[in-house]
Every structure is written in structure tokens, then in C-alpha cells.
Amino acid sequence: MDLLLLWGVTQTAGFVFKPILEDLAKELGNIAKNAAKDWAKDLFKNLSTNPLDFLHRKDIDIAAGKALNAFLSLVQQELEYAEVEDKELQQFIQPFKIFICDRDVKEILGSAFEYERKTLDTKKLERKWYELELPELPEDFEWKRIAKPYFKKVKNIIRDSDKLREILDSKNIESINKYTKETTGIIPDFDLQRYQGGIRKRYKKLKLESLDTSGYAYNELKLWQMFIVQNVREIHSILPQLHEIPKEHLRRLQENQQAESGIEEKDLEHYKKKYFEQPIRSILEITNNKQNNKFIVILGDPGSGKSTFLQYLALSWAESPLSNLIEQPIPLLVELRIYMRRRDDRECNNFLEFFHKCSGVVHHLNQHQLQTQLQEGNVLVMFDGLDEVFDPGKREDVITDIHHFTNDYPKVQVIVTSRIIGYKPQRLQDAEFKHFMLQDLETEQIQDFIERWHELTFNDEVDKIRKKQRLLSGIDNSAAIQELAGNPLLLTMMAILNRNQELPRDRAELYNQASRVLLHQWDVERTLVEDKRLDPKTIDSKDKQAMLRTVAYFMQTSDKGLAGNLIKESDLEKILKDYLTSIEVDKPRSAAKLMIDRLRTRNFMLCYLGADYYAFVHRTFLEYFCAWEFVWQFKETQTLSIEKLKIQVFGKHWMDESWHEVLRLIAGMIDAKFVVQIIQYLMKISGGEKENFVNLILAAECLAEVRNRKVTISIGNQLLSELKKLIDYGVYKILINPHAEENNNKIRKIITQSIKVITNTWKDEPETLRWLKKLTTTDDYRVQHVAVQELARGWKERPETLRWLKKLTMLGDTDLKRVAIQELAHGWKEHPDTFTWVKDCATTDPDPEVRRIALEEVAHAWKDHPETLIWLKQRATGDENWGVRRAAVEELVSGWKNDPETLSIIKQRTRRH
């Protein structure tokens, strides 16, 4: 029974398959019976590096027994997971004894000892079980769930066996080096296997050091699992003041093509033609097209994913089977901040020496052999972080080195990354580098990230679904959060924060953590050297936050107020100088100038608009810091009393929509008892219909920010009653005067805002859902529309909501069917039945208007579905209504204009009409 001890069997309590291993151990002790020995041999004999010729029988028996013990233990766990009772487990002992003696099964289990193998052929295991006509396994039994932990246990077996590890590792290394030497002349000290391992060790984990991940195992997340393929636009003419404009201005420029303050119209026209009209393309599409994109510069904001993309490219190569390495270029990822330090320390003079001998590389590569590969073009070279070479002279030296590198090795593809701010393109443009700008994550990419994040970081299924939906809704319902979510770093921060916070109600905490990371931790995590003229011990992130609070507070006194997001350089400099003087910084004026540069070039907070004007990159931070300054005066310095806060802040600005987010943030950052007083104050204001009852809407929005709602129950009930009366009165006014279209549209806007704010603020009240359903039966279709929309989005997690929407698509009138279809496509796109359901609505509904709406939703929501294009072509020619056919053709032209059949369909429709 010593073998059982060596296999670890006696350490496993309640192991139902122990008799199988006991029989195996007995047979090993009887020379006449060699079935067990044959089992062990069969386990290894199909490996490319067969250890049978080098190991003693005892070593083989131990390794094979440990592997079988691991496999059977995992089988038992899977059966127990499938809720098989202890007594019922006994019936599987004999079937699995038969199963593990099958030659094919032994070959599959033994494949885990193969170096290059990544997973078990679980489909073959499942097929063998049925071929052997063994008893049916439980429905929830999953062979796939066994594969990964079995592989991990086998790797531990190899690691723990000195002899097995030596044979498997050394023989693989020898055969790999022999293969690469024969095919490409690479000598053994150019060790690609170890280089692969170095890349995996350095880059495989998602870098979260700058974020607060305490309490959860986020640091085990693999970059490979979370990487989102982003999009880029090519830049032909880099105009710094245009690429630096605030995000809100950039969005409006793209949507409305309107000029913004500080930017001349002629530059805008040039920008629009050369940038916005460039097609958005996948970054992989660009880099994979080596022939047309040999030399590339990827530009982007801090945290936008530049470094992550290069690490992904390196990992793609490192995760490839060793036999395929010769077909792929070897990735050299040069982190320029590390390279410059080694160069300054005289450890190297060029990039080849850096990889040959310097500390800081993932694995040393012989420079002579590396040069051969470079000359043949078998390398992908990536220079990461040009902006992280701070000294202008040294940055020019690096650019010179890169330029010389491309001249010396013209066959090699080269990628450079940099932040856009401070980047000077001319020299690399002269060296024939193409420039591409990383785009913010799009809605579907954000959703993809959130799906993966929760799938990998949550074990509890109910909690996972609830938290995931909460984050998706928070982003969907807040334009400010949605803007920040386009940045991968900030989106990751949201995913972490969402575990214990509720967005958008707790967004002030999100903004606090985001500003802290951008102002300090991000640079520390990137090991950036602070400017010696700004002592980090004297000026830390808290000082920067304090200065930005003062800047934001000052902005609200300007001519344009918060809506302008604009401050003169002289005013900005004075604010910073005064603060720096107060903390006794030497030469505060010079320090203020340096601080402006730091906040702009490193911290992603301020941007330069030209004409001596600055702005916040994200308006969100302007609003947050402004709100924080009022709260600071109210709570910390106590220079702002509750009466002054009510009258001078809320009373003065409640009618100005550009102030509403600041006022809402204030309500979320102070104690609930003071919010009650503010709500009472707002409710007493005589806003009336002339002011669209904004005072009541704002009061409800402020109430929604409060976490401790017990304190607000009384005033909340009063406010809810007022808002419901307002909606009833509005619907009544529309009904009695249906032809007063202009006035009715104004009333509908008030009703819409009221419905939305009630849904958001009182969502957890049982009466709210019943009240919304009642609104879906009113006589005004626009009120119905809003009620259906709010109900669908607010109660998405409830199964009955999906059933209710489907019912509306069948039994509702045209308007209700339309909104129900839109909400199905919007909120249940991933549900397995939705595509077919909406497609059926577009095909069979008797109302052509409903068919048209459904068709458009199919074309937009399921553009990449394999059936969509074929089905659209059928609708373009087969629908009986010309309006539906026309809509199908328009969708084909919009989304599939390059499809060869699209043009012929257009010509066919033209001839008919």
C-alpha cells in the first residue's frame, strides 16, 4: 500500500474511486499481472518526448498513479457538483475502471504531460464514454470542467519529480533548439522557449497595481482574457490643439460639426476632413497589414490601452505552439523608459545590446542572432511610451535611434506608442511612419469588457448578474460616466468599484478615486520620475486635488460659468501660485507654470485650447471638483452654512441646467438631513409650468443621491405625490387640447422628465412598477413610450419583463409594438430567443410600420449575425410593402455596401420604381 501513499490516495477523505487505485497498486506488486504497468506505459508512450526510455519502473508507476488519482478525484468532484448522492456514486466505480483502461482514454490523459499541449480533448473523452456503452452521466456533468484543473495537477507532478522534469524539459528544449537551428540558423543560446516564458511572466497578468483591488483576487486576471480589440483612426495632419480639446467638445464637434472656443474655423475644417472622415478600423487590421503599415505610431490618452495592446501582441506570440514560432515574427517589446535608464547608465548603446545584456528585459537574446533575424524581417519591434522619456533632448535621441533602426532593418515592422499631448510628429512622419489615434471604447466593447470581467471575477451567479446589470445600467443612464467608461483604465476602475458601490449614485467616489489615480498613483505605478523642481513630498495628489477644486470653483464665476469649461492661463497660473505660496513652496510662480504643464501633459486633467485658454479634459471632473469645493467649504472650513448653501448655491442655480450635475453631486456628498432641507427649499420655489417644474425634478434627482433614505421618507412621499399629480395634470391638459402641438410638446417633455425621475428615485418601491404599467395604458402614445422604456430598463433583471415585452409586440397597438421591439433589441440582444423573435416581427406582423422598425433593429443590433445579410436581401425583394423593402435596401447600403449582391438589388429596386 506504499504506492497509495505516494499517489496521495490516503490523504483524500471519502474518495469513492479509491478501490480502482487499490486494485492498480496490488497488480503492480504482482509481476505476473502487468496490467497496471501496461496502463502506465500507455499513458506515456505517445508523447513526442517519451520518458519510458529514461525512467525506472517505479518512477513511471508513481507519476502515472498520481495522474490517475488526480483525474478520478476531479471526476468525483464533478459528479458531486451534478448533485449525485453519495450512495449513487458507488455505481460509477466499475464504469470508470473500464473507462480508464481504454487505450484511447489513456492516450488522452497522458497528453497532459506533453509540453506543447494546452488542454484535454474532452470531446473525445465524452465520445469514448458513449462508445464503451457505459451508464449515462448526469445532465450537469461537464468534461470541460475537469480539463483545466487536471492539467494544473499534472504540471505539479512534473515539477515535483526531479527525473521527470529533467527529461521532459531538457528533451523538449533540445528538440526545439535543434528544430529552430535547422530551419533558421538560430543557435541554442537564442532560446525562444525561455523568451516565451519571460514574456508570459512579465505581461500575462492584467496590470492593476495603480487601482484599489484589496479584498479580491483581481490580480490573477489574465490580460489575454480581458483584452478588447480597440479601433483607430488614421491621422494625416496632427494639430495638437485640436486633438487636445475637451472630450465634450470633441463629441459635439463630431456630432454637430460646430466650432468651439479657442479653435479657429479653418483648423476645424482641416481637422474634419483629415480625421473624422477617416474610417474607423480595428487596430489589429492595421498592424496585421504589414505591407501597407510597416512603420506605425499609435497615439492615445493615458489609460487608453496603448501599452496593453503591445503586450497583447507579444503574448499572442508567446502563447503560440513552439512548432509555429518560425512562421511568426519574434516580438521585441522595448519599454522606452527602461531602455533610457540603461542607456544613461552606460549598460548599452543601442536596442540590440539592450536585449543582449541589460537588466529589465524579459529574457536576453543573443544580439548577433537577433541581428540576423532583423535583417531577414522576422521580427516585430515595438517601442512603448515615447512620452515617458521626459527630457526633450533624450526624447530626440530616442527618435533618432528609432529612425536609424528603421534604416538599418527596412524589412522589420515597427510600432511606436505615445500620448498625444506633447508629441511632435514631424521626424517620424519624415521617416514614413503612419499615425493612428486610439478611439474610446464603443458601447459594445464596454459591454463585452463588463461581461468578461464579471464572468471571471464572480463565483456567485446571482451576485454576478445583479452587479453586472447594475454597472451596465449605471453607464447607460449617466452621460458623464459613459464618457469616462470609454477609457479602459477608468472602465476597469468602475468595474472594481461597482462591487461595493452603486453607480451612478456613488459616482462621487468614482471621481475621487479616478482623480487620485490620474494625479498620483498612475505615475507612481509607471515608475515615472517626478520633476526635481516639484518635490513630490511637498506637492502630492491631495495638493493637486485642492488646486483643482479652486480652479473649478473659480470657473463658475466666469462669463460662461460651468457651461464654458474655460479659464485664462493668467487666472489659472494665479490660482496655482496662490495655493503653492500657502504651502510655502519655493519660487511659487515657476512652480505654478510647471504644475500647469504636469496637469496637462501627465495627469490627464487639463488641456490647452490655444489663445491662452485652458479647460478640463473631462467636464465630469470640472463638475466634481466644483461640487467638492462647495462641500469642503460646508464641511471642512465651515465658511458655507446650510442657509447659504440653499440660497446662494441651489437657489441661485436651480434653473441653470449646466449646474444640475454639480448640485446633484453636492447632495450625494453631504448628510441626508441637510439634503432634506434643500429638497424642502426647492419644493417651495414657485417654478411652475413656465420653468417646466425644474425645481421638482431637481429635488427628486437630489433625493436619488441620498444613501440613507430613512431620513427622507416623509419629504420623499410629499415629493412623489407632487410629481404624480404633475404627470396626471399634464396628460389631462394634452387630452383636452390635443391640437395645441407646441404647448403639448412642452408638457410631454415635463411628463417624460417626471416619469424618468420617479423611476430612478423610487425604483425600489413596489408601487412604482404597478404605476408604470398603468401609464402604458394612457391615451397619449408618447407617455406610453416613456413608460414602457423605463419599465423595460429599470426592471430588466426580472424574467416577467421579457415576457411582458414580447406580449406587447403581439397585442399592443403600433406605437407600443414599436417601442417594445426597440427595447427587446436594446436590452435583450444576447438572449438566445430575441434575434428570432424580432426577425419574426419584421417578417409576419401585419403592420408595415412595425415590420420596418423591427427590420431596422435587426440590421443594427445583429449586424454581425450570419443570418442577417441573407435575410435582409430577402426582405429587400420579398416584403409586400414598398416602404419595408426600401428600408431593407437602405440598411444594405449602409452596412453592406461592399457586398457584391447589394448593387444588383439596388438596381432591381430602381427599375421597379
Backbone hydrogen bonds, N-H to C=O, Kabsch-Sander energy under -0.5 kcal/mol:
donor,donor_aa,acceptor,acceptor_aa,energy
5,L,1,M,-1.3
6,L,2,D,-2.2
7,W,3,L,-2.6
8,G,4,L,-0.8
8,G,5,L,-0.7
9,V,4,L,-2.3
10,T,4,L,-0.6
11,Q,8,G,-0.6
12,T,9,V,-1.9
13,A,11,Q,-0.8
15,F,12,T,-0.9
16,V,14,G,-0.9
18,K,15,F,-1.3
20,I,17,F,-0.8
21,L,17,F,-1.1
22,E,18,K,-2.3
23,D,19,P,-2.4
24,L,20,I,-1.8
25,A,21,L,-2.5
26,K,22,E,-2.2
27,E,23,D,-2.3
28,L,24,L,-1.7
29,G,25,A,-1.0
29,G,26,K,-0.7
30,N,27,E,-1.1
31,I,29,G,-0.6
33,K,30,N,-1.2
34,N,32,A,-0.8
38,D,34,N,-2.8
39,W,35,A,-2.2
40,A,36,A,-2.2
41,K,37,K,-2.6
42,D,38,D,-3.0
43,L,39,W,-1.6
44,F,40,A,-1.0
44,F,41,K,-0.9
45,K,41,K,-2.2
47,L,44,F,-2.0
50,N,48,S,-0.7
53,D,50,N,-0.8
54,F,51,P,-1.6
55,L,51,P,-1.7
60,I,56,H,-1.9
61,D,57,R,-2.8
62,I,58,K,-2.4
63,A,59,D,-2.2
64,A,60,I,-2.7
65,G,61,D,-2.5
66,K,62,I,-2.4
67,A,63,A,-2.0
68,L,64,A,-2.5
69,N,65,G,-2.6
70,A,66,K,-2.4
71,F,67,A,-2.4
72,L,68,L,-2.7
73,S,69,N,-2.2
74,L,70,A,-1.9
75,V,71,F,-2.2
76,Q,72,L,-2.3
77,Q,73,S,-2.1
78,E,74,L,-2.2
79,L,75,V,-2.4
80,E,76,Q,-2.6
81,Y,77,Q,-2.2
82,A,78,E,-1.6
83,E,80,E,-1.6
84,V,79,L,-1.9
85,E,83,E,-0.5
89,L,85,E,-1.4
90,Q,86,D,-0.7
90,Q,87,K,-0.7
91,Q,88,E,-1.0
92,F,89,L,-2.0
93,I,90,Q,-1.7
96,F,92,F,-2.0
97,K,93,I,-1.6
98,I,94,Q,-2.1
99,F,95,P,-2.3
100,I,96,F,-2.5
101,C,97,K,-0.7
101,C,98,I,-0.6
102,D,99,F,-1.4
106,K,102,D,-2.3
107,E,103,R,-1.9
108,I,104,D,-2.1
109,L,105,V,-2.7
110,G,106,K,-2.3
111,S,107,E,-1.1
112,A,109,L,-1.0
113,F,110,G,-2.1
114,E,111,S,-1.8
122,T,120,L,-1.7
125,L,121,D,-1.7
126,E,122,T,-2.5
127,R,123,K,-2.3
128,K,124,K,-2.6
129,W,125,L,-1.9
130,Y,126,E,-1.4
131,E,127,R,-2.4
132,L,128,K,-2.2
133,E,130,Y,-1.4
134,L,129,W,-1.8
141,F,138,P,-1.6
145,R,142,E,-0.6
146,I,143,W,-1.3
147,A,143,W,-1.0
148,K,144,K,-0.8
150,Y,146,I,-1.9
151,F,147,A,-2.3
152,K,148,K,-2.2
153,K,149,P,-2.2
154,V,150,Y,-2.3
155,K,151,F,-2.4
156,N,152,K,-1.6
157,I,153,K,-1.8
158,I,154,V,-2.4
159,R,155,K,-2.4
160,D,156,N,-2.3
161,S,157,I,-0.9
161,S,158,I,-0.7
162,D,160,D,-0.7
165,R,161,S,-3.0
166,E,162,D,-2.1
167,I,163,K,-2.4
168,L,164,L,-2.7
169,D,165,R,-2.4
170,S,166,E,-2.1
171,K,167,I,-2.2
172,N,168,L,-1.7
173,I,169,D,-2.8
174,E,170,S,-2.6
175,S,171,K,-2.3
176,I,172,N,-2.8
177,N,173,I,-2.7
178,K,174,E,-2.1
179,Y,175,S,-2.3
180,T,176,I,-2.9
181,K,177,N,-2.3
182,E,178,K,-2.2
183,T,179,Y,-1.9
184,T,180,T,-2.4
185,G,181,K,-1.5
186,I,180,T,-1.1
190,F,187,I,-2.4
191,D,189,D,-1.0
192,L,190,F,-1.0
195,Y,191,D,-1.8
196,Q,192,L,-2.6
197,G,193,Q,-2.1
198,G,194,R,-2.2
199,I,195,Y,-2.2
200,R,196,Q,-2.4
201,K,197,G,-2.4
202,R,198,G,-2.1
203,Y,199,I,-2.7
204,K,200,R,-2.0
206,L,221,L,-3.0
208,L,206,L,-0.8
211,L,208,L,-1.8
213,T,211,L,-1.1
216,Y,213,T,-1.7
218,Y,216,Y,-1.3
220,E,217,A,-1.2
221,L,218,Y,-2.4
223,L,204,K,-3.3
224,W,204,K,-0.6
225,Q,222,K,-0.7
226,M,222,K,-1.3
227,F,223,L,-1.7
230,Q,228,I,-0.7
232,V,281,R,-2.9
233,R,437,M,-1.7
235,I,435,H,-2.9
236,H,234,E,-0.5
236,H,274,K,-0.6
239,L,237,S,-0.8
242,L,239,L,-1.8
243,H,239,L,-1.9
244,E,240,P,-1.4
245,I,242,L,-0.8
247,K,617,V,-2.7
250,L,246,P,-2.6
251,R,247,K,-2.5
252,R,248,E,-2.1
253,L,249,H,-2.8
254,Q,250,L,-2.2
255,E,251,R,-2.5
256,N,252,R,-3.3
257,Q,252,R,-0.7
257,Q,253,L,-1.3
263,I,260,E,-1.6
268,L,264,E,-1.9
269,E,265,E,-2.5
270,H,266,K,-1.9
271,Y,267,D,-2.7
272,K,268,L,-3.1
273,K,269,E,-2.1
274,K,270,H,-2.3
275,Y,271,Y,-2.0
276,F,271,Y,-0.9
277,E,272,K,-1.3
278,Q,275,Y,-1.5
281,R,232,V,-2.4
281,R,279,P,-0.5
283,I,230,Q,-2.7
286,I,282,S,-1.5
287,T,283,I,-2.3
288,N,284,L,-2.6
289,N,285,E,-0.7
289,N,286,I,-0.6
290,K,288,N,-1.5
293,N,289,N,-1.9
296,I,294,K,-0.5
296,I,414,V,-2.7
297,V,434,K,-2.7
298,I,416,V,-3.3
299,L,297,V,-0.6
299,L,436,F,-3.1
300,G,418,S,-1.3
304,S,301,D,-1.7
309,F,305,G,-1.9
310,L,306,K,-1.6
311,Q,307,S,-2.4
312,Y,308,T,-2.1
313,L,309,F,-2.1
314,A,310,L,-2.1
315,L,311,Q,-2.6
316,S,312,Y,-2.4
317,W,313,L,-1.3
318,A,314,A,-2.2
319,E,315,L,-2.3
320,S,317,W,-1.3
324,N,321,P,-1.9
325,L,322,L,-1.3
327,E,324,N,-1.2
328,Q,325,L,-1.4
330,I,378,N,-2.9
332,L,380,L,-3.1
333,L,331,P,-0.6
334,V,332,L,-0.7
334,V,382,M,-3.5
335,E,333,L,-0.7
336,L,334,V,-1.0
336,L,384,D,-2.2
338,I,335,E,-1.1
339,Y,335,E,-2.3
340,M,336,L,-2.5
341,R,337,R,-1.2
342,R,338,I,-2.2
343,R,339,Y,-2.3
344,D,340,M,-2.8
345,D,341,R,-2.0
346,R,343,R,-1.4
347,E,342,R,-2.8
348,C,342,R,-0.8
354,F,350,N,-1.7
355,F,351,F,-1.8
356,H,352,L,-1.7
357,K,353,E,-2.3
358,C,353,E,-0.7
358,C,354,F,-1.4
361,V,358,C,-0.8
365,L,355,F,-1.8
370,L,366,N,-2.6
371,Q,367,Q,-2.3
372,T,368,H,-1.5
373,Q,369,Q,-1.9
374,L,370,L,-2.4
375,Q,371,Q,-2.6
376,E,372,T,-1.5
377,G,374,L,-1.1
378,N,373,Q,-2.6
380,L,330,I,-2.4
381,V,379,V,-0.5
381,V,413,Q,-2.4
382,M,332,L,-3.3
383,F,415,I,-3.3
384,D,334,V,-2.8
384,D,382,M,-0.7
386,L,417,T,-2.8
388,E,385,G,-1.3
389,V,386,L,-1.4
390,F,388,E,-1.0
395,R,391,D,-2.6
396,E,392,P,-2.0
397,D,393,G,-1.7
398,V,394,K,-2.3
399,I,395,R,-2.3
400,T,396,E,-2.2
401,D,397,D,-2.5
402,I,398,V,-2.7
403,H,399,I,-2.7
404,H,400,T,-2.8
405,F,401,D,-2.3
406,T,402,I,-2.2
407,N,403,H,-1.6
408,D,404,H,-2.5
409,Y,405,F,-2.2
412,V,409,Y,-1.6
413,Q,379,V,-0.9
414,V,294,K,-2.5
415,I,381,V,-2.4
416,V,296,I,-2.5
417,T,383,F,-2.2
418,S,298,I,-1.8
420,I,300,G,-0.8
423,Y,420,I,-1.6
429,Q,425,P,-2.5
430,D,426,Q,-2.5
431,A,427,R,-1.1
432,E,429,Q,-1.8
433,F,428,L,-2.6
434,K,295,F,-2.7
435,H,235,I,-0.6
436,F,297,V,-2.7
437,M,233,R,-3.3
438,L,299,L,-2.9
438,L,436,F,-0.5
439,Q,231,N,-2.8
441,L,486,G,-2.6
446,I,442,E,-2.6
447,Q,443,T,-2.4
448,D,444,E,-2.3
449,F,445,Q,-2.4
450,I,446,I,-2.4
451,E,447,Q,-2.5
452,R,448,D,-2.3
453,W,449,F,-2.9
454,H,450,I,-2.2
455,E,451,E,-1.9
456,L,452,R,-2.0
457,T,453,W,-1.6
458,F,454,H,-1.2
461,E,459,N,-0.6
464,K,460,D,-2.5
465,I,461,E,-2.2
466,R,462,V,-2.3
467,K,463,D,-2.7
468,K,464,K,-2.3
469,Q,465,I,-2.3
470,R,466,R,-2.0
471,L,467,K,-2.1
472,L,468,K,-2.4
473,S,469,Q,-2.6
474,G,470,R,-2.3
475,I,471,L,-2.2
476,D,472,L,-2.4
477,N,473,S,-2.5
478,S,475,I,-0.7
482,Q,478,S,-2.6
483,E,479,A,-1.9
484,L,480,A,-1.7
485,A,481,I,-2.3
486,G,482,Q,-0.6
486,G,483,E,-0.9
487,N,484,L,-2.1
489,L,303,G,-1.9
491,L,487,N,-2.6
492,T,488,P,-2.3
493,M,489,L,-1.8
494,M,490,L,-2.1
495,A,491,L,-2.2
496,I,492,T,-2.0
497,L,493,M,-2.7
498,N,494,M,-2.6
499,R,496,I,-1.2
500,N,497,L,-1.4
501,Q,497,L,-1.6
503,L,501,Q,-0.6
506,D,502,E,-3.6
507,R,504,P,-1.8
509,E,506,D,-0.9
510,L,506,D,-1.2
511,Y,507,R,-2.9
512,N,508,A,-2.1
513,Q,509,E,-2.5
514,A,510,L,-2.8
515,S,511,Y,-2.6
516,R,512,N,-2.1
517,V,513,Q,-2.4
518,L,514,A,-2.6
519,L,515,S,-2.3
520,H,516,R,-1.5
521,Q,516,R,-1.3
522,W,517,V,-3.3
524,V,520,H,-2.1
525,E,521,Q,-3.3
526,R,522,W,-1.6
527,T,524,V,-1.9
528,L,523,D,-2.5
530,E,528,L,-0.6
534,L,531,D,-2.5
535,D,533,R,-0.6
538,T,535,D,-1.4
539,I,535,D,-2.7
540,D,538,T,-0.6
544,K,540,D,-2.0
545,Q,541,S,-2.5
546,A,542,K,-2.2
547,M,543,D,-2.5
548,L,544,K,-2.3
549,R,545,Q,-2.1
550,T,546,A,-1.8
551,V,547,M,-2.2
552,A,548,L,-2.7
553,Y,549,R,-2.4
554,F,550,T,-2.2
555,M,551,V,-2.0
556,Q,552,A,-1.0
557,T,554,F,-1.9
558,S,555,M,-1.7
563,A,560,K,-0.9
564,G,560,K,-0.6
564,G,561,G,-1.1
565,N,561,G,-0.8
567,I,614,Y,-2.1
569,E,612,D,-2.7
572,L,568,K,-2.5
573,E,569,E,-2.9
574,K,570,S,-2.0
575,I,571,D,-2.3
576,L,572,L,-2.2
577,K,573,E,-2.6
578,D,574,K,-2.8
579,Y,575,I,-1.8
580,L,576,L,-2.7
581,T,577,K,-2.4
582,S,578,D,-1.7
583,I,579,Y,-1.1
584,E,581,T,-1.6
585,V,580,L,-2.5
591,A,587,K,-2.5
592,A,588,P,-2.4
593,K,589,R,-1.8
594,L,590,S,-2.1
595,M,591,A,-2.4
596,I,592,A,-2.3
597,D,593,K,-1.8
598,R,594,L,-2.4
599,L,595,M,-3.0
600,R,596,I,-1.5
601,T,597,D,-3.4
602,R,598,R,-2.1
603,N,598,R,-2.0
605,M,599,L,-2.0
606,L,599,L,-1.6
607,C,615,A,-2.7
609,L,607,C,-0.5
609,L,613,Y,-2.7
610,G,613,Y,-0.7
613,Y,610,G,-1.0
614,Y,567,I,-2.9
615,A,607,C,-2.0
617,V,605,M,-2.8
619,R,617,V,-0.5
621,F,618,H,-1.2
622,L,618,H,-1.1
623,E,619,R,-2.4
624,Y,620,T,-2.5
625,F,621,F,-2.7
626,C,622,L,-2.0
627,A,623,E,-2.5
628,W,624,Y,-2.8
629,E,625,F,-1.9
630,F,626,C,-1.7
631,V,627,A,-2.4
632,W,628,W,-2.7
633,Q,629,E,-2.4
634,F,630,F,-2.0
635,K,631,V,-3.2
636,E,632,W,-1.9
637,T,632,W,-2.0
638,Q,632,W,-0.6
639,T,633,Q,-1.5
640,L,633,Q,-1.5
645,L,641,S,-2.5
646,K,642,I,-2.3
647,I,643,E,-2.7
648,Q,644,K,-2.3
649,V,644,K,-0.8
649,V,645,L,-0.8
650,F,645,L,-2.2
651,G,646,K,-2.7
653,H,649,V,-1.5
654,W,650,F,-1.4
656,D,653,H,-1.2
657,E,655,M,-0.8
659,W,656,D,-2.0
660,H,657,E,-1.2
663,L,659,W,-2.3
664,R,660,H,-2.7
665,L,661,E,-2.4
666,I,662,V,-2.2
667,A,663,L,-2.0
668,G,664,R,-1.5
669,M,665,L,-0.8
669,M,666,I,-1.3
670,I,666,I,-0.7
674,F,671,D,-1.2
675,V,671,D,-1.4
676,V,672,A,-2.1
677,Q,673,K,-1.1
678,I,674,F,-1.9
679,I,675,V,-2.8
680,Q,676,V,-2.4
681,Y,677,Q,-2.0
682,L,678,I,-2.6
683,M,679,I,-2.5
684,K,680,Q,-1.2
685,I,681,Y,-0.6
685,I,682,L,-0.8
687,G,685,I,-1.9
691,E,687,G,-1.0
691,E,688,G,-0.7
692,N,689,E,-1.6
693,F,688,G,-2.6
694,V,691,E,-1.7
696,L,693,F,-0.8
697,I,693,F,-1.7
698,L,694,V,-3.2
699,A,695,N,-1.8
700,A,696,L,-2.1
701,E,697,I,-2.3
702,C,698,L,-2.4
703,L,699,A,-2.0
704,A,700,A,-1.9
705,E,701,E,-0.6
705,E,702,C,-0.9
706,V,703,L,-1.5
709,R,707,R,-1.4
711,V,708,N,-0.7
712,T,709,R,-0.7
713,I,710,K,-1.0
716,G,712,T,-2.8
717,N,713,I,-2.3
718,Q,714,S,-1.7
719,L,715,I,-2.3
720,L,716,G,-2.6
721,S,717,N,-2.1
722,E,718,Q,-2.0
723,L,719,L,-2.2
724,K,720,L,-2.3
725,K,721,S,-2.1
726,L,722,E,-2.0
727,I,723,L,-2.0
728,D,724,K,-2.5
729,Y,725,K,-2.6
730,G,726,L,-2.1
731,V,727,I,-2.6
732,Y,728,D,-2.2
733,K,729,Y,-2.3
734,I,730,G,-1.9
735,L,731,V,-2.0
736,I,732,Y,-2.1
737,N,733,K,-1.0
740,A,737,N,-1.4
741,E,739,H,-2.0
744,N,740,A,-2.9
745,N,741,E,-2.4
746,K,742,E,-1.4
747,I,743,N,-2.1
748,R,744,N,-2.9
749,K,745,N,-1.8
750,I,746,K,-1.7
751,I,747,I,-2.7
752,T,748,R,-3.0
753,Q,749,K,-2.4
754,S,750,I,-2.2
755,I,751,I,-2.8
756,K,752,T,-2.4
757,V,753,Q,-2.3
758,I,754,S,-2.3
759,T,755,I,-2.4
760,N,756,K,-2.3
761,T,757,V,-2.5
762,W,758,I,-2.7
765,E,762,W,-1.6
768,T,765,E,-1.4
769,L,765,E,-0.7
770,R,766,P,-1.0
771,W,767,E,-2.5
772,L,768,T,-2.3
773,K,769,L,-2.2
774,K,770,R,-1.8
775,L,771,W,-1.6
776,T,772,L,-1.3
777,T,774,K,-1.6
778,T,775,L,-1.7
781,Y,779,D,-0.6
784,Q,780,D,-2.1
785,H,781,Y,-2.5
786,V,782,R,-2.0
787,A,783,V,-2.4
788,V,784,Q,-2.8
789,Q,785,H,-2.4
790,E,786,V,-2.7
791,L,787,A,-2.3
792,A,788,V,-2.7
793,R,789,Q,-2.1
794,G,790,E,-2.6
795,W,791,L,-1.8
796,K,793,R,-0.6
798,R,795,W,-1.4
801,T,798,R,-1.3
802,L,798,R,-0.8
803,R,799,P,-1.6
804,W,800,E,-2.4
805,L,801,T,-2.3
806,K,802,L,-2.3
807,K,803,R,-2.1
808,L,804,W,-1.9
809,T,805,L,-1.8
810,M,806,K,-0.7
810,M,807,K,-1.0
811,L,807,K,-2.8
812,G,808,L,-2.1
817,K,813,D,-2.9
818,R,814,T,-2.2
819,V,815,D,-2.1
820,A,816,L,-2.3
821,I,817,K,-2.5
822,Q,818,R,-2.2
823,E,819,V,-2.3
824,L,820,A,-2.2
825,A,821,I,-2.3
826,H,822,Q,-1.9
827,G,823,E,-3.2
828,W,824,L,-2.2
831,H,828,W,-0.9
834,T,831,H,-1.1
835,F,831,H,-0.6
837,W,833,D,-2.4
838,V,834,T,-3.0
839,K,835,F,-2.3
840,D,836,T,-2.3
841,C,837,W,-1.9
842,A,838,V,-1.9
843,T,839,K,-0.7
843,T,840,D,-0.7
844,T,840,D,-3.3
845,D,840,D,-0.5
845,D,841,C,-1.2
851,R,847,D,-2.1
852,R,848,P,-2.3
853,I,849,E,-2.2
854,A,850,V,-2.6
855,L,851,R,-2.5
856,E,852,R,-2.3
857,E,853,I,-2.0
858,V,854,A,-2.3
859,A,855,L,-2.4
860,H,856,E,-1.9
861,A,857,E,-3.0
862,W,858,V,-2.0
863,K,860,H,-0.7
865,H,862,W,-1.4
868,T,865,H,-1.2
869,L,865,H,-0.6
871,W,867,E,-2.3
872,L,868,T,-2.7
873,K,869,L,-2.1
874,Q,870,I,-1.7
875,R,871,W,-2.2
876,A,872,L,-2.3
877,T,873,K,-0.8
877,T,874,Q,-0.7
878,G,874,Q,-2.8
879,D,875,R,-1.4
885,R,881,N,-2.1
886,R,882,W,-2.7
887,A,883,G,-2.0
888,A,884,V,-2.2
889,V,885,R,-2.2
890,E,886,R,-2.6
891,E,887,A,-2.1
892,L,888,A,-2.1
893,V,889,V,-2.5
894,S,890,E,-2.3
895,G,891,E,-2.8
896,W,892,L,-2.5
899,D,896,W,-1.7
902,T,899,D,-1.3
903,L,899,D,-0.7
904,S,900,P,-0.5
905,I,901,E,-1.9
906,I,902,T,-2.2
907,K,903,L,-2.4
908,Q,904,S,-2.2
909,R,905,I,-2.5
910,T,906,I,-2.3
911,R,907,K,-2.3
912,R,908,Q,-1.5
913,H,909,R,-1.4
